[in-house]
Amino acid sequence: MVSDRLKQVILRELELEDWEIDDSTTADTVPGWDSLAHARVISAVEQTYGVRFKTLEVIRLKNVGELQALINSKTS
């Protein structure tokens, strides 16, 4: 389940006030989430959660649910 904290980071970086974000959300279903925005989202997530992602970890992500799982694995 995607945390409210992660949703807020994503929405802030994409400059959206509100958008439905759940485990199955992918970048191509959210307005403005292009490759540059993706880099900003990942950077903001790293800063917010105090974690670092390897490039391969980021490349393998298929949706927001997998991003949440990766965050959880690094913060637990």
C-alpha positions, 0 to 999 in steps of 0.5 A: 500500500502506497503511503500518504508520505510517498503520495505527497512527495510525488504530487509535490514534485509533479506540481499536482494538487491531487491525483489518484496514486495507488500501487498500480500507478505508472508514470505514463498514467500521471500528467507531467510524469516524464523522464525529467520529472521521474528523476526529480521524483526519485531524488525527492524520495531519496531525500525525504526518506534518507535512502539512496537507490542504485540505478538498476533498482530504479530501472527495474521499478514498474509502478509506485507500489514497487517504489514503496516496497523498495523504500520499505526495504531500505528503511526497515 
